[in-house]
């Protein structure tokens, strides 16, 4: 298929290009799957340059941003905390249990297994609890490029910048959190969105806390107990058989203060936030193409990019209506009606639905709306969706092509049973009986938004070649560094140098191979 955008725009850009570009002829060659080693731009390059110019796609994701180095003392302390199971209520989970660098900054599961896993060291496929059924209701988002978000974090944006200032990562105004409530600045949120977010997984009984640890206590009490455990004071005194955290905090904060003043949860969250914020991976083939290397993409990927960024009325797929900007997210909330699996958030008549953004705002207008994820490094972060519903990008694109048929097929074929996480679950087909019912409710809400003109999900009708082209383009958004353990070494804890308490998580896959 030869993709063409509107002729006036293409012509205008061609006239503005250097002679070497404007003099090249059109090509009818079929797109190939290998990188184009030609130095002469193809027809696809010329059309794509028009869109890049029109939409200002080549602007930098990190310009004017404060990105910490992993080599900084504070980020280094954050890495040790991130991998320490001492922040798990029962000492059996760490932040890295659900967000490991070699698993795309997430966990490679549809739904996380946080506490009470059979083997706490095993991450990814094969990580199980005693029932084999996950109890965390939402998919683990990647922590990669978390420093590039300016609006909010979490699927429902329950940690949210009140000002949403560009390039600030939430640092320039108040931040609302579950502790303060929607739209109310949390005075304890910390210095940015990432620090604010780091305060909450430790308070979740399913993710890190366990039910028994500080059962019934407030978030403030839970956090104080964990900090006291690290600082070896108050109710946490003596809980760690080896404890060198005070010296680690003194080094990171360049302070001689005692544990009660220095080893606080606020300082722990700040350090974890700096570690996460240092994980910026944006050097993808697409970025190289934007920087002028036209050989960085295959012709098929270029066709996919044209589809991605062009509106349906111009022959495109309209993906950039939501996936826009350097982050490839509008940082807004949209309904795409992915099937709902898992235990849900207690919503709906059966208690296994998830109303998404409505749970934060209390406004039914926001029902089934979830924050648009970034597509950077998307090939490494499967499964996809707020409930980890789909395990391939092709399946995601086909859902967008026809959400109603997708819901029917998912329910008819019990597709959740085809996900690797549920391979060995007994009576899997009976596991989530309300997939169709909940899915139809989400479809009804999507149809309502489309009638009212508020939906940003376009009606499209892609053929098989176009689906393949879009998937090929999406594969160009991954930074090769995150596919190399050697490249990621600086962000992975070491069992000797990053182990102040003998609680460091040295993760393996199900076969015992180190991650």
C-alpha positions in Angstrom: 0.0 0.0 0.0 1.3 3.5 -0.9 0.1 6.0 1.8 -0.4 9.6 0.7 -1.3 12.5 2.8 -3.2 15.5 1.4 -1.3 16.8 -1.6 -1.1 20.5 -0.7 0.7 19.8 2.6 3.1 17.3 1.0 3.8 19.8 -1.8 4.4 22.7 0.6 6.9 20.7 2.6 8.7 19.5 -0.6 9.1 23.1 -1.7 10.7 23.9 1.6 13.1 21.0 1.5 16.7 21.2 0.3 17.3 20.4 -3.4 18.6 16.9 -2.5 15.2 16.2 -1.0 12.9 17.9 -3.4 14.6 16.4 -6.4 13.9 12.8 -5.5 11.3 10.9 -7.4 8.3 8.9 -6.2 8.9 5.2 -5.5 6.4 2.4 -6.0 8.6 -0.1 -4.2 6.8 -2.4 -1.7 7.8 -1.6 1.9 10.5 -4.0 3.3 11.3 -5.1 6.8 14.9 -4.1 6.9 16.2 -0.7 7.8 16.5 1.6 4.7 20.2 2.1 4.0 19.5 4.6 1.3 20.6 8.2 1.8 17.9 9.4 -0.7 14.5 10.0 0.9 11.6 7.9 -0.4 8.1 9.0 -1.0 7.3 8.0 2.5 10.1 10.1 3.9 8.7 13.2 2.1 5.2 12.6 3.3 6.4 11.9 6.8 8.6 15.0 6.9 5.4 17.0 6.2 3.7 15.6 9.2 6.8 16.0 11.4 7.0 19.6 10.4 3.3 20.2 10.9 3.0 18.6 14.3 6.5 19.6 15.5 7.3 16.0 16.3 11.0 16.4 16.5 11.0 18.5 19.7 13.1 17.0 22.5 11.5 15.1 25.3 14.1 16.1 27.8 14.9 19.7 26.8 14.4 22.1 29.8 13.9 19.2 32.2 15.8 18.3 35.3 16.8 14.7 34.9 19.0 13.2 37.7 21.9 10.9 37.0 21.9 7.4 38.3 25.4 8.2 39.6 24.2 10.9 42.0 24.3 9.9 45.7 20.5 10.4 46.1 19.6 8.2 43.1 22.0 5.6 44.2 20.4 5.5 47.6 17.0 5.3 45.9 18.2 2.2 43.9 19.1 0.4 47.2 15.7 1.3 48.7 13.9 0.3 45.5 15.4 -3.2 45.6 15.1 -3.6 49.4 12.4 -6.0 50.7 12.6 -4.1 54.0 10.0 -1.8 52.6 7.6 -4.7 52.3 5.5 -5.2 55.4 6.4 -8.8 55.7 9.8 -8.4 54.1 8.7 -10.3 51.0 8.3 -7.6 48.4 10.2 -4.6 47.1 9.4 -1.9 44.6 11.4 -3.9 42.1 9.1 -6.8 42.5 6.6 -5.2 40.2 9.0 -2.7 38.4 12.2 -4.4 37.3 14.5 -2.8 34.8 15.0 -5.9 32.7 11.2 -6.4 32.5 10.6 -3.1 30.8 10.4 -1.3 34.1 7.3 -3.4 35.0 6.7 -7.1 35.7 5.7 -8.8 32.4 2.5 -9.9 34.0 -1.1 -9.0 33.2 -1.8 -8.4 36.8 0.9 -8.1 39.5 1.8 -10.6 42.2 3.0 -8.4 45.0 3.0 -9.9 48.5 2.9 -13.5 49.5 4.4 -14.9 46.4 5.6 -18.5 46.5 9.1 -17.5 45.7 9.8 -13.8 46.3 12.9 -13.8 44.1 11.1 -15.0 41.0 9.7 -12.1 38.8 7.8 -12.2 35.5 6.1 -15.3 34.2 6.1 -17.9 36.9 5.7 -15.5 39.8 2.7 -16.9 41.6 0.9 -16.8 44.9 -0.6 -19.9 46.5 -4.0 -19.5 44.7 -2.5 -18.9 41.3 -4.9 -15.9 40.9 -3.6 -12.3 41.1 -5.3 -10.0 43.6 -3.8 -6.7 42.5 -6.5 -5.1 40.3 -4.4 -3.2 37.8 -1.4 -3.8 35.5 2.0 -2.5 36.6 2.9 0.6 34.6 6.5 1.0 33.5 8.7 3.3 35.5 10.8 4.1 32.5 10.6 7.8 31.5 8.5 8.6 34.5 10.4 11.9 34.7 8.7 13.0 31.5 5.2 13.1 32.9 3.8 16.5 33.9 0.2 15.9 34.6 -0.3 12.7 36.8 0.7 9.2 37.6 -1.2 5.9 38.1 -3.8 4.6 35.6 -6.5 6.8 37.2 -4.2 9.8 37.9 -4.9 9.7 41.6 -1.5 11.4 42.0 -2.0 14.6 40.0 -0.2 18.0 39.5 -2.7 20.8 40.2 -0.9 23.1 37.8 0.3 20.6 35.1 3.2 22.9 34.2 5.2 21.8 31.2 8.6 20.2 31.8 8.2 20.3 35.6 7.2 16.7 36.4 4.8 18.2 39.0 7.5 20.2 40.8 6.0 23.7 40.2 2.7 23.5 42.0 0.7 21.4 44.4 0.1 17.7 44.0 -3.1 16.0 45.0 -2.9 12.4 46.3 -5.2 9.8 47.8 -4.2 11.2 51.2 -5.5 14.7 50.4 -8.3 13.9 48.0 -9.0 15.0 44.4 -8.0 18.5 43.6 -6.5 19.2 47.1 -2.8 19.8 47.5 -1.1 17.2 49.7 1.3 19.0 51.9 3.4 15.8 52.3 3.4 14.9 48.6 7.1 15.7 48.2 9.0 17.6 45.5 7.4 16.1 42.3 5.0 13.5 41.0 7.4 10.6 41.2 8.2 11.3 44.9 4.5 11.6 45.6 3.7 8.3 43.8 6.5 6.4 45.7 4.6 7.0 49.0 1.7 4.7 48.1 2.6 1.1 47.0 3.9 0.5 50.6 0.5 1.2 51.9 -1.3 -1.4 49.7 -2.0 -4.7 51.4 -1.9 -6.5 48.0 1.2 -4.8 46.6 3.7 -4.5 49.5 2.2 -4.1 52.9 0.3 -7.4 53.5 -2.9 -7.5 55.5 -1.2 -8.2 58.8 1.4 -5.5 58.9 -0.1 -2.5 60.7 -3.6 -3.8 60.0 -6.1 -1.0 60.2 -3.4 1.7 60.6 -3.4 5.0 58.7 -1.0 5.5 55.8 1.0 7.9 58.1 1.5 5.1 60.7 2.5 2.5 58.1 5.1 4.8 56.5 6.5 5.7 59.9 6.9 2.1 60.9 8.8 1.3 57.7 11.1 4.3 58.2 11.7 3.3 61.8 12.6 -0.2 60.6 15.2 1.3 58.3 16.4 3.7 60.9 16.3 1.2 63.8 14.2 3.3 66.1 10.8 3.4 67.7 8.5 0.5 66.7 10.9 -0.6 64.0 13.9 -1.1 66.3 15.6 -4.4 65.9 13.4 -5.6 63.0 16.5 -6.0 60.7 19.3 -8.3 61.8 21.8 -6.2 59.9 21.2 -2.5 59.4 23.5 0.0 57.7 20.9 2.4 56.4 21.9 5.3 58.6 25.3 5.6 56.9 23.7 5.2 53.5 21.3 8.1 54.2 24.1 10.2 55.7 26.1 9.8 52.5 23.2 10.5 50.2 22.0 13.5 52.0 25.5 14.7 53.0 24.4 15.0 56.6 25.5 13.8 60.0 22.0 13.9 61.4 20.7 11.0 63.5 18.4 8.3 62.3 15.2 9.8 63.7 15.8 13.0 61.7 17.4 11.6 58.6 15.9 8.1 57.9 12.4 9.2 57.4 9.9 8.0 54.9 9.8 11.4 53.3 13.6 11.1 52.6 13.1 7.5 51.4 10.4 8.6 48.9 12.6 11.4 47.7 15.5 9.0 47.0 13.3 6.4 45.3 11.9 9.2 43.2 15.3 10.3 42.0 16.2 6.7 41.2 13.1 6.3 39.1 13.5 9.7 37.5 17.0 8.8 36.3 15.6 6.1 34.1 15.1 8.0 30.9 15.3 5.8 27.8 14.4 7.6 24.6 17.2 6.9 22.1 15.0 4.8 19.8 15.1 4.3 16.0 12.2 6.7 15.8 14.2 9.3 17.7 17.1 8.8 15.4 14.8 9.3 12.4 13.5 12.5 13.9 17.2 13.6 14.4 17.7 13.2 10.6 18.8 9.6 10.0 16.3 8.5 7.4 17.8 5.0 7.4 16.8 4.5 11.0 13.3 3.2 10.0 12.2 0.6 7.5 9.9 1.6 4.8 7.1 -0.4 6.6 7.8 1.5 9.8 7.6 4.8 7.8 4.2 3.7 6.4 3.1 2.9 10.0 4.2 6.3 11.2 2.2 8.0 8.5 -0.9 6.0 9.5 -0.2 6.8 13.2 0.1 10.5 12.9 -2.5 11.2 10.1 -6.2 11.7 10.9 -8.7 9.2 9.6 -10.2 11.8 7.2 -6.7 12.0 5.7 -6.4 8.2 5.4 -4.7 7.7 8.7 -5.5 5.8 11.9 -5.7 8.9 14.1 -3.5 7.3 16.9 -1.9 10.7 17.7 -5.3 12.1 18.8 -4.4 10.6 22.2 -0.7 9.5 21.7 0.8 12.9 21.1 3.9 14.9 22.1 7.4 13.6 22.8 6.0 11.2 25.4 3.4 9.9 22.9 0.7 10.5 25.4 -1.7 13.4 25.8 -1.6 12.8 29.6 -5.4 12.9 29.5 -8.0 10.3 30.3 -9.7 8.4 27.5 -12.0 5.4 27.1 -10.9 2.7 24.8 -13.1 -0.1 26.3 -10.4 -2.7 26.8 -12.0 -5.9 28.3 -12.0 -6.0 32.1 -10.3 -8.9 33.8 -9.0 -9.5 37.3 -10.7 -8.8 40.7 -11.6 -5.3 39.6 -11.8 -2.3 42.0 -15.1 -3.3 43.6 -17.2 -1.3 41.1 -20.4 -2.4 39.3 -23.2 -4.6 40.4 -20.9 -7.6 40.6 -18.0 -5.8 42.3 -15.4 -6.9 39.7 -15.6 -3.8 37.4 -13.2 -0.8 37.4 -14.7 2.6 36.8 -11.2 4.2 36.3 -10.9 7.9 36.6 -14.4 8.2 38.1 -13.1 6.6 41.2 -10.9 9.7 41.7 -13.2 12.5 40.6 -16.5 11.1 41.6 -18.0 12.2 38.3 -19.8 9.5 36.2 -18.6 11.4 33.1 -15.2 9.9 33.8 -16.4 6.3 34.0 -14.1 3.8 32.2 -11.6 6.6 31.3 -8.0 5.8 32.0 -4.8 7.8 31.6 -3.3 7.4 28.1 -0.1 5.4 28.5 3.1 6.5 26.8 4.2 4.4 23.8 7.9 4.9 24.4 9.5 1.4 24.7 6.1 -0.1 24.2 7.4 -3.4 22.8 9.0 -4.2 26.2 6.0 -3.5 28.4 3.4 -6.2 27.5 0.8 -7.1 28.5 -1.2 -4.0 27.7 -4.1 -2.0 29.2 -5.1 -1.1 32.7 -5.8 -4.8 33.4 -3.1 -6.3 31.2 -5.8 -7.6 28.9 -3.8 -8.1 25.7 -0.3 -9.6 25.2 0.5 -8.3 21.7 0.5 -5.0 20.0 -1.3 -6.5 17.0 -4.2 -7.5 19.3 -4.3 -4.0 20.7 -4.5 -2.4 17.2 -7.3 -4.8 16.2 -9.3 -3.9 19.3 -9.1 -0.2 18.2 -10.2 -1.3 14.8 -13.5 -2.7 16.1 -13.9 -2.5 19.9 -17.3 -4.2 19.9 -16.2 -7.2 17.9 -13.1 -7.3 20.1 -15.1 -7.6 23.3 -17.3 -10.3 21.8 -14.2 -12.3 20.6 -12.5 -11.9 23.9 -15.5 -13.2 25.9 -16.4 -16.0 23.4 -12.8 -17.3 23.2 -12.0 -16.7 26.9 -8.9 -14.9 25.7 -7.6 -14.2 29.2 -6.9 -17.9 29.4 -4.5 -17.5 26.5 -2.4 -15.0 28.5 0.8 -16.7 29.8 -0.1 -15.8 33.4 -3.2 -17.9 33.3 -1.9 -20.9 31.4 -2.0 -23.2 34.4 -5.1 -21.8 36.2 -7.7 -24.5 36.8 -11.1 -23.8 35.4 -9.7 -20.6 33.8 -12.7 -20.2 31.6 -14.9 -19.7 34.7 -12.5 -17.3 36.3 -14.0 -14.0 35.1 -17.6 -14.5 34.2 -18.5 -10.9 33.8 -16.0 -10.0 31.0 -18.8 -9.6 28.4 -21.2 -7.7 30.7 -18.5 -5.3 32.0 -17.2 -4.9 28.5 -20.6 -4.0 27.0 -21.0 -1.3 29.7 -17.7 0.2 28.7 -18.8 0.0 25.0 -22.0 1.8 25.9 -20.0 4.6 27.5 -17.7 4.8 24.5 -20.7 5.0 22.2 -22.2 7.8 24.3 -19.0 9.8 24.1 -18.8 9.3 20.4 -22.4 10.6 20.0 -21.6 13.6 22.1 -18.4 14.3 20.2 -16.2 14.0 23.3 -14.4 10.8 22.4 -10.9 11.0 21.0 -11.0 7.3 19.9 -11.6 7.5 16.1 -13.6 5.1 14.1 -11.2 3.4 11.8 -11.2 0.4 9.4 -7.6 -0.8 8.9 -6.7 -3.7 6.6 -4.2 -6.4 7.6 -1.3 -4.6 5.9 -2.1 -1.4 7.7 -2.2 -3.2 11.1 1.2 -4.7 10.3 2.5 -1.3 9.4 1.3 0.3 12.7 2.8 -2.5 14.7 6.1 -2.1 12.8 6.2 1.6 13.6 5.4 0.9 17.3 8.5 -1.4 17.4 10.6 1.6 16.4 9.8 3.4 19.7 12.0 1.2 21.8 15.4 2.3 23.1 17.9 -0.6 22.5 19.4 0.0 25.9 16.5 -1.5 27.8 16.9 -4.7 25.8 20.4 -5.1 27.0 21.1 -6.1 30.6 24.7 -4.7 30.3 23.3 -1.3 29.4 20.9 -1.5 32.4 23.5 -2.6 34.9 23.7 0.8 36.6 20.0 0.6 37.6 20.1 -3.0 38.9 21.0 -3.7 42.5 24.1 -5.7 43.3 24.0 -8.2 46.2 27.1 -6.8 47.8 27.3 -3.0 47.1 23.6 -2.4 47.3 22.6 -4.5 50.2 22.6 -2.5 53.5 20.3 -4.9 55.3 20.6 -8.4 53.7 17.1 -7.8 52.2 18.1 -6.9 48.6 16.0 -8.4 45.9 18.2 -10.3 43.5 15.6 -11.4 41.0 15.5 -14.4 38.8 13.2 -15.8 36.2 11.3 -19.0 36.8 14.4 -21.0 35.7 16.6 -19.4 38.2 18.5 -17.2 35.7 19.3 -13.7 37.0 17.3 -10.8 35.7 
